[in-house]
Amino acid sequence: MKFKPLRDRIFVKFSSEEEKTAGGLFIPDSAKEKPQKGTVVAVGPGKVTDDGKRQPMDVKVGDTVLFEKYSGSKIKIDDEEYLIIREEDILGIVE
């Protein structure tokens, strides 16, 4: 499936998390906290400013980003979790 976000939205795939603790206990999905880190899959063209110019995005496809915990809209496609967020919800790029 191809997905192209509009304006300043970003399509992010959640990073996989360990399902086992350091002590060897398995954590069920219902008890896991959702990750606040993910990989950018698609990026919109950017926000249109008040003067009609398009502001370029600071992130690009393939970047690993940290984002606010309760931001965006979560969707599930083919058993994979994705998030559609605005660029302003991204806290930074992991290098």
Secondary structure, DSSP 8 states (H G I E B T S, - for coil): ------TTEEEEEE----SB-TTS-B--GGGS---SEEEEEEE-S-EE-TTS-EE--S--TT-EEEE-TT-SEEEEETTEEEEEEEGGGEEEEE-
